[in-house]
Every structure is written in C-alpha cells, then in structure tokens.
Amino acid sequence: MKAYIDASLLAVLKQKFPSIEYNGEATKPAVYVPAAELVAVLSFLRDD
C-alpha cells in the first residue's frame, strides 16, 4: 500500500486542527477535514 501522508505531517495536522480524522484502514487512506476548517487546513499545507 502506498503511503499518502507522512506520519509526522499527520501529527502536526492533528495538533493544529484537532477535528481532523485520518482513516488509514480504507482501500484509499483519507484525511477528513470539516468543511468549516478546509480553507484553513489547505492554507496551512500550502504555506508550511
């Protein structure tokens, strides 16, 4: 299975945005972000 997100980045995201959920058990692992935080998370990923 391909690693889609580095564990250290996931830890940083979970610390900054506690409502983020990660499903690594699915066929295609996914990070779930509430709609209200989506722009902030994308901006964080772009800038950092």
C-alpha angles and dihedrals in degrees: 000000000000118000107236099182131026114244092232092054090049090053091051091048092049090050094049096036109029094182093065114111126201124203109194094163096068123098087254109027113230142191112221116209124183112244092241091061100037097099091046092050093047091048090050092051092047095047100040 
